[in-house]
Amino acid sequence: MKTRNLQKLTTAFTAVVAVTSEARASTLVQLAQVTSTLRTSVQSALGVVFIFGFIWGVVKIWGGADRMSKGDADGKMGIVAGIIIAGAAAIMAVLFTIFGLSDGSLTPSF
């Protein structure tokens, strides 16, 4: 007899917990969603930034190589800085993937 009452109580309690946790999860999911127009706008803006960054990085690499050919020791740092600037998108994508956050990154669109 006592076992039946305990089973009824646990079944009712499980149903209440399931409903309340489902309601909480659904409100959190709705708050975390981003509209598709905002997402595409940010991806387009990232694409423009990365294009300018790539061009700037290539110019810095050329400038560093030119300084190295003239015997300047700071030319190596110009080349390294240009590589980092030009490859910033790839570097950040690799870091996000390494730390398990690949779903949190946006792919720039051109």
Secondary structure, 3 states (H helix, E strand, C coil): CHHHHHHHHHHHHHHHHHHHHHHHHHHHHHHHCCCHHHHHHHHHHHHHHHHHHHHHHHHHHHHHHHHHHCCCCCHHHHHHHHHHHHCHHHHHHHHHHHCCCHHHCCCCCC
